[in-house]
């Protein structure tokens, strides 16, 4: 790879001083792999031996892709020896084996299949129950996935399981997770097993317990790297970082590469503050390099991305140097219809479905999208989630539809005969394990007997529980009356059986409760829109599913988390409503530190989603009324955002002023715009110099500019009129405002719009 093919930014990274540490901030599509290969070539040319260079990649697929590119580049310049490119787990395996050989770690068998882990979890749970510890008897499917996530979080952390639980906002239903984890670890060690996460967690635990002499021995057993190159560093977790730091802080020069604004894996232990702050504190002489130019998209996405990340208290620029990218909104309020319209236009213009993606924050936003595509026979590929008609909430509703159609007397009317279990398990009729197993067996064998089986159980039960079981039997018998009005039948079922309350009781986190409810609501909308009887709807779903099984290509459907590292010509973002994206119950981000951190994490997710687009980005929202006016002026969603309104992130992207700039980019005629985020836009245009359009920004009279002083009268959209108490002169320059009845509120001026009502010096 020749020298002239690098940009000035990339060359600066490649030729970084061999004696200093470096932090490279690489935006989406900045060519960081190309730059890393150039850096490796430079190190080799300077006489560094290949075996002295350790290259860390985030996962196996990234490691394989980078290794192939590196090998090809090295063969072109005739270099025979290349550095070791590895994942953190591969490094951990190598280190753990050496520690075993020296009897510093007990010898353990590496187990890679999830079933072995689940088997061990079940055994640990039975042990806890034998100890009479209070353990909820929920269906395993309601808690197992969350406990596996909890395990990952503990293994990724540098703190105890109890501290991880306290920091994670887990529900009280999960209070036994800490004891279950400790029991699981005891069993794992007794069985001499090691799972993937333990390849790093076990050596790190050993180091935490070691004195300086023991640490010196461990350091001699680690590979002798003089240079570390670590990709996707924003996703590093404390265990990975502290382990590498203990082994290589003094002996190696580090080059970390990543983008804090692309950290979207905090839910499984990633800690963006390691790259943002801690690395600079732990290492001296750190040189910071930007790779701010993206070759994936054009200026429109670049400016929008710059505006969005500016709200996360960073001045990072994202310069779009790729082909021009169109940005647009949907033509319909219905996401399914809007999607089909967009795809039709794309196809007519010669676009390929394989180069299209629909990205969502939450799975339930995929329900209307999948149903719309299924109905029109548009092929699609679902990434990372189970097919729509395997979703448990939808199958539960389909089971009740089948009962309305007469399924208790004719099981062929069920979508799947095993769905009868939902009639007695959602909610669970009994928590007694033996009774539940017996009831399920009898229900599967004789579905027509389910009401009678429930009545027998009610006779053997006391109090209000008996009444609830008897009421379930009566309700199942009466459901056929809703055969021709299935939407109403489902609504009544959800209400009478308290299914939403059951979701709340059995979900580990509030977001899971809301997702289950939203999935039910999306399916209800579909049933209502079909305007058919219950049997016809089930038959239609069976037919659609059979057709759907034939698709192995087409539009890509995925959550934003799954889209990381990918790019598409056309990206459509669905589910862009406040309260869903960003997700929150009550927006406390302006007054609560944890809520503010969660809002920043949501904003990073939005940034990742929009920067997947190469040629066209579509927000599947159709602005109207006040939204149109606010967007056209580049306004933000001020104050306490209304749940259900369009996402604040769409406003923060400043799409309409940026569209106007795009239309006048080359004509150089003066253009005057209003935009609340004019500062990041001006910095972006200044960076382009003479290549930028001739734009001036009118001052808006809505937002307070500059420093507020004690005594200034201001108005806030949610809290009304208040008086400034003070504004800090350092740090984030937080503003304190007294709103009388609402009390004293604290705001970050970058994220709050206050209208100054009167200056304290000329007040009448």
N, C-alpha and C positions, 0 to 999 in steps of 0.2 A: 504494500500500500504506500503510495508515494506521498512525500511531504506536502506537495502543493494541494492535495485533496482535503486538507484540514482547514477549518476556519481559524481565525486568530484566537478565539476563545478556546477551541480544542487544542491548538498548538501550545498555548500557555499551560494547560493542564499536563500535556504530554511531556513538556520540558521542565516541569517543576523540579526544584532543587532536591537532590537525592538525600539531603541531610535533614529535611524538614517534613513535618506532617502536613497533610492537605485535606481540605473539605471541598468537594465539588458539588455544587447545587445545580442539578440537571433537570430542566423542565421536561414535560412530556414530549417525546419525539425529538429530543435534542441530539441524538446520535451518540449516546454515552458508551454503547458497546464499541463503536468505532474508535472512540477516544481511549477507552481502556486498552484496546488492542495496540493502539499507538503508544501508550504509556509502557506497556510490556516490552514492545520492540525497543523503545528508548532505553529501558533498564538493561536489557540484554546487550545493546550496543555500548553501554557504559561499562560493560564488564561484569555485571551482576549475574551470578550463576542462576540458571533456571530453577534449580531446586531450592534456592533461597527466596523465591517469590511465591507467596500464597494468595490465591485468588478465590474469593468467596462469593457464591451466587445464592440467590434467595431460595430457589427450589430446583428440583431435578430437571425439569424441562428447560429452565433458564441455563442451568449448568451444561446440559447437552448442546443446546443451541450455540452458546458462547464458545464451548470447546471446539465445535465444528468450524465456526468462523475463525477462531484463533489458529487452528491447525492449517486452514486454507491460506490465511495471511502469512503464516510462517513459512509454508512451503514455497510461496511466491518469492520470498527473499532468501531462500536456501538455508533457513535455520532448522537444525535437526531437533534440538532439545527445547521443549516448551514447559512453562510452569504448570504446577498442579492446580487445576480448576476444580473446586469442590463445593458441595453444600455444607452447611454447618453440621448436619447430621453425619455426613461422611467424615468430617474432621473429628467429630466426637467419637465415632466408632474406632477410628485409628488410635485416638488417645486412650479410650477405655481399654482397648486390647493391651496396650503397653502398660497401663496401670495394673491390669490383671496379672500380666507376666511378672511384675515386681511385687505382687501380692498386696498392692495398695488398695485395690478394689476387689471384692469377691467375684469369682468367675460366674458369669451369668449367660443364659441363652437369650439371644436376640429373637424376639417374637414380633412379626410384622403384620399379622392379620388381626382385624378388629374383633373378630368373634372371640379370640382368646382373651382379649381385654374384657369383653362383655361377660364372658364366663367367670372371670375372676371377680368382676364387680358384683355379680349375682351371689357368689360365695361370700364376699365381704358383707353384703347386705344381710344375708341369712345369719351371719355371725352377730351382727348388730342386733338383729331381732331376737336372737337367743339370749342376748344380754339385757333384754327388756328395754332397750333404748327406744324412745318414741320415733318410729319411722312410718311415714305416711304410706298407705297401701295403694297408692295410685297405680294405674296401668303403667307398665314400664315405658311404653311409648310416649308417655307424658313427661317423663323426667330424665330418661337415659341420655338423650342427646345433650341436654343441659349439663348433666354431670360430666360427660366426656369433655365438654367445653371447659368446665371448671377445672378438670385435671390439666388440660392444656394451659390454662391460665396460671395454675400453681407451678407447673414445671417451667413456665417461661419467666417466672418472677424471681426476685431475690429476697422475698419475704415469706412468712409462714402461710399455711393454708387458711388459718383463721383470719389473718390480716387481708389476704386476697378476698375472702368472703365478705368481710366488712367493707372493703373498698369497692366491691362490685355491685352494690344495690340489689342483691339477690332477695327474693321474696321469703317470707317466713316459712313457706311450704318447703324450702330447701335448707332449712336450718341444720338438718342432719348431714349435709354434704361434707362438712369438715371432718366429722367423726368417720363417715364412710370413706373419705380419702385416706385418712390415717390407717384405717383397717385394711384398705386396699394395698397401701404401701407396705404394711407389715406382711401381708400375704405374698406380695410380689417378691419381697426379699427372702422370705422363707422358701419360696419356690425357685429362687435363683433365676429370675426372669428380668429381662430388660426390654422395654418398649422403645420406640423411636425417640420419644422425648427424653428418655432416661440416658441416652447416649451423651447428652449434654448436662442434664440435671445431676446425674451421679458424680461425674468428675467435678462439677461446680460445688456440690455439697461437700465433697472431699476437701477441696481447696478452702472452703469456708471454715472447716474444722482444723486446718493445718496450721502449725507454727511456721516461722520463717525457714527453719531448717528443712522441714518436710516440703514446703513450697519450692525450695531450691531443687530438691530431687524431682518433683513433678515437672518443673520447668525444663529439666534436662531430658525428660521423656517426650516432651512436645516436639513436633517437627521444627527444625531450626530455620525459621523464616526471618529474613532481615527486612523484607518488604511485604506489607499486607495491602491488598486491594479489595475493598469490600463493596459490592454492589447493593442497591436497594437498602441503603443503610437506615433510611427512615423507618423501616419495618423491623429493625433489630429489637430484640427483647432484652430485659435486664440480665437474664441468665447468659445469653450469648455474649453480650457486651462485657459483663464482669468476668466471664471465663477467659475471653481473649485478652482482656486488660491484665488479668493476673499473670498470664503467660508471656505477653508480648509488649506491655506498656514501655518497658525500659529497653528492650533488645531490638525492636523493629520500628521502621518508619511506616506510618499508616497513611493510606489514601482512601477516604470514605466517599462514596458517590451516592447521591440520592436527592430526594425532594421532599422536605417535611410536609408540603401541601399535598403529597400523594400518599401519605400514611393513612391507610384505611383498615388496618388490621388490629386496632387497639382492642377490639372485643376478644381477641385470642392472645393478647399479651404484648403486642408491639408498643413501644414507648417512644413517641416522636420527640420528646424532650431530650432524649439521648443525643440525637443529631443536632437539635436546635440549640441546646445549651450545654449539656453535660460534657460532650467531647471537648469543647473549647476550654472548659474548666479543668479537665483532667490532663490535657496535653498542652505543652508549651510550644510556641512558634508554629501555630497552625495558620497556613495560608488558605484563604477562601477564594475559590474560583467559581464564577457563574458560567453555566452553559444555558444561556437565556433564550437562544434561538431554536425554535422548533421547525423542523422541515416536514411536519405532518400536515399542518393546516395553514390558513392564511391569516391576514391581519384581523379579520372580524373575530375569529375565535381567540386570537392572541390578546386583543384588547378586552374581550369579555372575561377571559381567564384572569388577566391582570386585575381587572376591577373586582372580581369575586374574591381572589386571594388577598386583596388589599384589606378586606373586612376581617381577615384573620390576623391583623396587626403585623403585617409584613409588607415591605416595599418591593417585593420580588416582581420583576418584569417577566412576562411570557411573550416573546416576540415571534409572531407567526411569519415564517419565511417560506412556507410551502405555497401550493396553489391556492387561489382564492376559495374561501369556504362560504357558502350561502347559509344564512340563518333565517328561520321562519317559524311561524306559529301554525297551529292546526286550523282547519276550516270548519270544524264541527266541535260541539261540546262533548260529544260521545267519543271516548277514546278509541273504541273499536272502529267506528265509522271513519274517524279522522285518520286512523292508521291505514285503512283500506284505500281511502282517497289518495293518501300520500304515495302508497305503493303503486297504485294505478298510474299516477303521473310519472313516477320514477321509471316504471316499466316501459311506458309509452316513449320515454326519452332515451330508451336503450340501456337503462341501468340494470344491473344484475341483482337478483334477490340474495345471492350469496354474499354480496358486499353491503347488505343492510343489517342493522341491529336495532332491536328495541331494548332499551335499558330501563330498569325500574329499581326503586329503592326497596320496595316491599313486595313479597311474593303475591299478595292479594291483588296488586295492580296488574299482574300478569293474567288474571282470570278473564276479564273482558277481552283482552288482546287475543288470548288463545282461542276463546270461543268464536270471536269474529273471524279469525283465520281458518278455523275448522269449518265454519259454516260456508265460507266461500271457497274452500278447497285449496287455499294458498299454502304451499309447503313451508314448514318451519322446523328449525332445530332448537330444542330446549336444552340449555346448558346448566348442569349442576342441580337441577330440581327434578323431582319425580313428575311424570306426566300429569296433566290436569286432573284426569279422571281417576288418578290414584291418590289424590289429596284426601286426607281423612275427613275433613269438614264437609267437602263436597260429597264424598261417598255416604256420609251419615245422612245428609239431606236427601240424597238419591234413595236411600233405604226407606225413608218416610214417604217419598213419592211413590215408591213401589207398593207400599201398604195402601196408599190412596187408590192405586190402580187395581187393588185386589190381590196383592202378592202374598198375603198370609195363606190364602187358599190355593194359589197357583204360583209356585216359586219361579216359574219361567219368566214371570213379570219383573223379577229383580234384575238389575244390571249384572250383579254377581250374587250367587246364592249365599256366599259367606257374609254378605252385607247384613244378614239378619242379626248379627252380633251387635250392630250399632243400636238396635232397638232395646237392648238390655244393658248396654255399657256406656251410653252417652245420654244422660249421666249414668254412673254405675248404680245398679239396683241394690247391690250389697258390697261391702268391703271385705266380707269374710271370704278368704281365698277359696276354700273348699266349696262353699255354696255357689260362688260365682262360676267356678269351673263346671260344676254339675249343671247349673242353669244354662250355660253356654252350650254344653254338649246336647242337652235336651232341645234347646231352641234350634240348633242346626239340624237335628234329626227330624223335628216336627214343628216347623214354623207356625202352622195353623194353631198349635197348642200354646203359643207364647202368652196370650192373655190369661189362659187358665193357669199356666205355670206361675205367672206373676201373682194371681189371686191366691194360689196355694202358699206361696212365699209370704204374702201379706198376712195370711191366717197364723203363720208361725212367728210373726214379728209383732212387736208391741209399739204403742204410741203413734206419734206422727209419722214415723217411718213406714208403718203398716199402711197408713192412709195414702202416702205418696206412691207406694207400690201398687195399691188397688186403683188409684187414679190413673196410673200409667196403663194398666190393663184396660180400663174403660176407654181411655183416649185412643189406644190402638184399635179397638173395636169400632170406634166412631169415625175414624179417619177416612173411610171410603166415601163419606158424605162430601168430601172436598175433591173428589175425582175430577170434576170439571172446573174447579177453582184452586189449583194446586198451590199457587203463590200464597193465597190466604191460609191454606192448610199448613204450609211450612211456617208462616208467621205465627199462627196459633200454637204450633208444636214447640217452636223456640220459646214462646212465652210460658205455656203451661208446664213444660218440663224443666224450665229454668236452665236451659242449655248455656246461655251466655254467662250465667252465674257459675255454672260448672266449669266453663273455660277459665274463669277468673281464679277458681279454687285450685285448678290442676296445672296452671301455667307457672313456670319458674320466674318469668319476668313479665312486666306489664305489656311490653311490646308484643309478646307472644299472644297474650289475651286479645289485644286489639287486632292482631293479624288474623286470628281465627274468626273473630266477629266480622272483620272486613271481607274475608273470603266468603263467609255465609251471605253477607249482604250483596256481594257481587254476583253470586250464583242466584240469589233471589231475584235480582234485576233481570237476569237472563230468563228465568222461568216466567216472570211477569211479561217480558217482551215476546215470548213464544206464543202466548195466548192459545195454548193447546191443553188438552186434558193430560192427566198425570202419565197414563200409559204411553201416549204419543211422544211425550218429552223423553221418557226413558228409551223408547225405541229409536228416537232420533239421535240420542247420545251414543247408543250402541253402534249405530251406523256411522256416525262421525268418527268414533274411536277406531273402528275397523279401517276407515279410509286413512286416518291419521297415522296408523302403524306403518303405512307404506312409505312415509316421508323420511328420507335420510339426508335431505338437503333443504335449501330455502333460507328464509329470513332467520337470523339468529335472535333468540329470545334469552335474556339473562338478567340477573341482578347486577348492579354496578360492581359489586365485589368480584364477580366472576369476569368482568370485562377488563380488569387490570392487566396491562401489558398487551392488549389487543387494539386494533384500529379497523375502521370500516369507512367506506365511501359515504354512506348515509347512516346517521345515528338519529333515532327518535327516542325522546325521553318522555315517559308516561308517569302519571301519579304525582304531578307537581303541585301539590296543595299544602298549605301550612298545616302543621300538625301531623302530616304524613311524610313530607320531605321539605324542611327538616322535621324529623319525628320528635314529638314531645307531648306530654300530657298538659302541663301548664308551662308556658314560656317564662322561665325565671332567669333567662340568660343574662339579663341586665343587672341582676342583683345577687346571683348565686354563682360562686366560682366553679362548682362542679357542672352546673347547667351551662355556663359559658364555655367550658371545655368541651362539653358534648355538642354544643352548637358549632364550635369550630371543627369538630370531627365530621359533622354532617356536611359542613361547607366544603371540606376537603373531598368528600365523596362526590359532591356535585361537580367540583373542578375535574376530578378524574373522569366522570361521565362525559362532560362536554368536550374534553380533549381527546376523546376516542375518534372524533369525526375528522374525515379528510376533506370531503367535498360539500357536504350538506348536513346541517344540524337543525332538527325540528323539535320544538317544544310542543308536545301534544296537549296544548291548552288553547282555548279560543277566547282572547280578551274581549271584554265588552264594557261599555259605560265608563266608570271611573278608572278601571284598569287601563283602558286605551289612553285616557288623558294623562294618567300618571306615567305610563311607559313612554309616551311621546315626549314628555318633559324630562325624561331620565330620572324620574323620582324613585325613592326607596319606599318600602313598606314600613312606614314610620311607627314608632311607639309599639304597643303590644299588638302584635299581628293577630288578625282574626283567623281562628282555626277554620280551615275550609276555603279560605281565599287563596289566590295564586301564591305559590312559594315565594318567599322573600328573596331567594337566590336568583330567581328569574329577573327580578327588579335590579338586584345587585349587578347582574351581568350587563346592564345598560344596553339591551339589544337594539332599541329603536334609534337612539343617537348614533350608535355604531353602524347600523344599517344605512343611515343618512350619510355618514362619512364614506362608507363603501361606494355609494352611488356617485359621490363627487371626488373620488380618490385621485383620478388622473386629470381632471379638468383645471385644477389649481385655482378655480374661482373662489373668492372668499365665502366661507360658510360659517354662520353663527348658530350655535347650539346651546341648549341648557342641559346640564347633567349634574346630578348630585355628586357623582364620583368624578368630577372634572379633574381632580389632582392626579390620580393614577393615569387618566387618559392623556393629560398634558405631558406627563413623564414619558409615556409610551411614544407619543408623537415627537417629543424632543429627541428621543433615542434614534429615531429614523432620520432626523435632520432634513435635508432637502427632499427626501423621498416621501415625506409626509404631506397630506393635503393641507390647504390653507384654512385652518379652523380656529375660531375664537369662541370662548365660552362666556355666555352672559352670566352675571352673578344672579343667583336665585335669592329671593328675599325670604326664603323659608327657613334655611338652616343658619344657625349661628356660626360665623367664621371667627377664628382667633380665640383669644383667651377671655373667659367670662370672669367677672369680678364679683366679690361678695356684695349683695344688694341688688344685682341685676334681676329684673322681673322676666320670667320666661314662661312659655306655654309648652306643655307636653301633650301629645295626642291622647294618651291614656289617663294621665293624672291631673290634667288641667293646668291651672295657673299656679306657679310657685316662685320662690325667691331663692337665688343662688346663695348658699352658705359659704362655699369656697371652691376653688379649683386648685388641684395639686400642681406644683411647679416642676415635679420630676416624674419619672416612670411613665405611666400611661396617662398622666394628667387627668385623673378622674375628677368628675364634677359632682358636688353634693348639693342637692336641691331640696328645700323644705316645701312640701305640698300641703301643709296644714293638716286636714283630716287624714290624708293619705300617709302623712309622716315624712321622714327624711329618706330620700332615695339617692343611690349612688350610681353614676352612669360613666361609661366610657365614651368620650366625645366623638370617637371615630364611628361609633355604632348607634348613636342617639341623635335624633333631630329635635332641637329645642329652638323655638321661635322667641327671639328677644322682643319683649313688649315695650320696655322703656329703659333708657340709660339712667343709671343711678345719679349721675351728675346734673341732668336737666329735668329730672322728674318734677312735676308740678306740686 
